[in-house]
Amino acid sequence: MKRSTINEIMAEADEMIRSYGFVLPPFARWTPTEFQANAARASAITDAACGWDITDYGAGDYDKLGLFLFTLRNGRLADLQRGGGMCYAEKLLISKQDQLSPMHTHVIKAEDIINRGGATMVVELYGSDTDGNFAEDRGGAVMCDGIAREFQAGEKLKFAPGESLTLMPGDWHAFWGEGGDVLIGEVSTVNDDNTDNIFRDPIGRFAQIEEDVAPTHLLVSDYAKWL
């Protein structure tokens, strides 16, 4: 992805998020220079990989295969492992109309996916085999706004603004916006995007960046290089 495109997506996303009454935290506004100046006292932010995250999954066609994310907060795996402390994470996502976030599951993370506003959120679901692998002929069950719901393999559940579902490890899912763009909230256990995203098809998690202009803000994937 070109850095100029990423900068544009950031500006558009911030405008959409604000239109639904959400405001991103102060560090979202930092320029790269400001982030460098605050790097020492912001180590909890960078260690937890909080911040801007825009991906085309390495495919080079963001509008068809991609996702906007902003990690607002993220706990510590050590706390999750010992069963106490900061065991949770929260994100905001934007899924554009017909923009696919591809089929994947998680080994550790359980998550609530909430339609916070906009169009319809569509989630395609499959179950797992006994080893947790994708099973094209197996359904399962999820919680939709606290109500258990059975699903068939490949069933596409639709969620209007305010509606949500809970996904557990082993629930294979893909999602997109139908009829327009969707602002999505994600509340989950501790999130590790480097190791806990298991995709059905070989695919990259983070975008490859072409530096045609300077970044407006740093992506999570920029931290190692810039800070």
C-alpha positions in Angstrom: 0.0 0.0 0.0 1.2 3.5 -0.7 1.7 5.7 2.4 -0.3 8.4 0.8 -3.3 6.0 0.6 -2.8 5.0 4.3 -2.8 8.7 5.3 -6.1 9.2 3.4 -7.7 6.2 5.0 -6.7 7.5 8.5 -8.3 10.9 7.8 -11.5 9.3 6.5 -11.7 6.8 9.3 -11.2 9.5 12.0 -14.1 11.4 10.4 -16.4 8.4 10.4 -15.5 7.4 13.9 -16.3 10.9 15.2 -19.6 10.9 13.2 -20.8 8.1 15.5 -19.8 9.8 18.7 -16.4 8.1 19.3 -13.2 10.0 19.7 -9.8 8.3 19.5 -7.3 8.7 22.4 -4.7 11.6 22.4 -1.8 9.4 21.1 -3.8 8.8 17.9 -3.0 12.5 17.0 0.8 12.3 17.5 3.0 12.9 14.5 5.9 10.5 14.0 8.2 13.1 15.6 5.9 13.6 18.6 5.7 9.8 19.0 9.5 9.6 19.0 9.7 12.3 21.6 7.2 10.5 23.8 8.5 7.0 23.1 9.8 6.3 26.6 6.7 7.2 28.5 4.5 5.6 25.9 6.1 2.2 26.1 2.9 0.6 27.4 1.2 1.7 24.1 3.9 0.3 21.9 4.5 -2.8 23.9 0.8 -3.6 23.6 0.6 -2.7 19.9 -2.1 -0.1 20.4 -2.8 2.4 17.7 -3.4 2.6 13.9 -3.5 -0.6 11.9 -4.5 -0.6 8.2 -4.0 -3.7 6.2 -4.6 -5.1 2.7 -3.4 -8.5 3.9 -0.5 -8.2 1.4 -2.8 -8.6 -1.6 -2.6 -5.0 -2.9 -6.4 -4.4 -3.3 -7.5 -2.7 -0.1 -11.1 -1.9 -1.2 -11.7 -5.6 -1.9 -9.6 -7.3 0.7 -8.6 -5.2 3.7 -9.6 -3.7 7.0 -9.1 -0.6 9.1 -8.4 -1.2 12.8 -7.4 1.0 15.8 -6.4 -0.9 18.9 -7.6 1.3 21.8 -6.3 -0.9 24.7 -4.7 -4.3 25.0 -3.8 -6.4 28.1 -0.9 -8.6 28.9 -0.7 -12.2 27.9 1.1 -12.9 31.3 -2.0 -11.7 33.1 -4.3 -13.8 30.9 -2.1 -16.9 31.6 -2.2 -16.4 35.4 -6.0 -15.6 35.3 -6.0 -12.1 36.7 -5.1 -8.5 35.8 -5.5 -6.8 32.4 -6.9 -9.7 30.4 -8.9 -7.7 27.9 -8.5 -5.7 24.7 -10.7 -3.2 22.7 -10.6 -2.1 19.1 -12.5 -0.1 16.6 -12.7 -1.5 13.0 -14.1 -0.1 9.8 -15.3 -2.7 7.2 -16.1 -1.0 3.9 -18.9 -2.1 1.7 -18.1 -5.5 0.2 -14.5 -5.3 1.6 -13.6 -8.8 2.8 -11.8 -9.5 6.0 -10.8 -13.1 5.1 -11.6 -16.4 6.8 -9.7 -16.8 10.0 -9.8 -18.0 13.6 -8.0 -17.5 16.8 -6.3 -19.9 19.2 -6.5 -17.8 22.4 -8.8 -14.8 21.7 -12.5 -14.8 22.4 -14.2 -11.7 21.0 -17.4 -9.7 20.8 -17.9 -8.1 17.4 -20.4 -5.3 17.6 -22.0 -3.2 14.8 -21.5 0.3 16.2 -23.1 2.1 13.3 -23.5 2.3 9.6 -24.7 -0.4 7.3 -25.2 -4.1 7.8 -22.3 -6.3 9.1 -22.2 -9.7 7.5 -20.3 -12.5 9.2 -19.7 -15.9 7.4 -19.1 -18.7 9.8 -17.7 -22.2 9.8 -16.8 -24.6 12.6 -13.6 -26.5 13.3 -12.6 -30.1 13.3 -11.3 -31.8 16.5 -7.8 -30.2 15.9 -9.2 -26.7 15.5 -8.7 -26.7 11.7 -11.2 -25.2 9.2 -14.1 -27.6 8.6 -16.0 -26.7 5.4 -18.8 -29.1 6.4 -19.2 -28.3 10.1 -21.3 -25.6 11.7 -21.5 -24.7 15.4 -23.0 -22.2 17.8 -22.4 -18.5 18.7 -23.9 -16.0 21.0 -25.8 -13.2 19.4 -26.6 -10.4 21.9 -26.5 -13.0 24.6 -28.8 -15.5 22.9 -27.3 -18.8 21.7 -27.7 -19.4 17.9 -26.8 -22.5 15.9 -25.2 -21.9 12.5 -24.7 -24.1 9.5 -21.3 -24.3 7.7 -20.9 -21.2 5.5 -24.0 -19.5 6.9 -23.9 -15.7 6.7 -25.3 -14.0 9.7 -26.3 -10.3 9.4 -26.1 -7.7 12.1 -27.8 -4.3 12.2 -26.3 -1.4 14.2 -26.4 -2.2 17.9 -26.3 -6.0 17.3 -23.4 -8.2 18.0 -22.0 -11.7 18.2 -19.5 -13.5 20.4 -16.8 -15.7 18.8 -14.8 -18.3 20.6 -11.4 -19.8 19.6 -12.1 -22.2 16.8 -15.0 -20.2 15.3 -13.9 -19.6 11.8 -15.2 -16.3 10.4 -15.0 -13.7 7.6 -16.9 -10.4 7.5 -17.7 -7.4 5.4 -20.1 -4.5 5.1 -23.3 -4.9 3.1 -25.1 -1.8 1.7 -22.4 0.6 3.0 -19.5 0.9 5.4 -19.7 -0.3 9.0 -18.1 0.9 12.2 -17.4 -2.2 14.3 -16.4 -2.5 17.9 -14.3 -5.4 19.1 -14.1 -6.3 22.8 -11.9 -9.4 23.4 -9.4 -11.2 25.6 -5.8 -10.2 25.1 -4.9 -9.7 21.4 -1.8 -10.8 19.6 -1.9 -10.0 15.9 1.5 -11.5 15.3 0.7 -15.1 16.4 -3.0 -15.5 17.1 -4.5 -14.9 13.6 -4.9 -18.2 11.8 -6.0 -17.7 8.2 -7.6 -20.4 6.1 -5.5 -19.4 3.1 -1.9 -18.3 3.2 -2.0 -14.5 3.5 -0.1 -11.7 5.2 -1.5 -9.9 8.3 0.2 -6.6 7.7 0.5 -4.4 4.6 3.8 -3.8 2.7 4.3 0.0 2.6 5.5 2.0 -0.3 6.9 5.2 1.2 5.7 7.8 -1.4 5.1 10.5 1.2 5.8 11.0 4.9 3.4 9.3 7.4 0.8 11.4 9.1 0.7 9.0 12.0 2.6 5.8 12.7 1.0 2.4 12.2 1.5 -0.3 14.8 3.7 -2.0 12.2 5.9 1.1 12.0 6.9 1.1 15.7 9.9 -1.2 15.4 11.4 0.9 12.7 10.6 4.4 14.0 10.9 4.0 17.7 
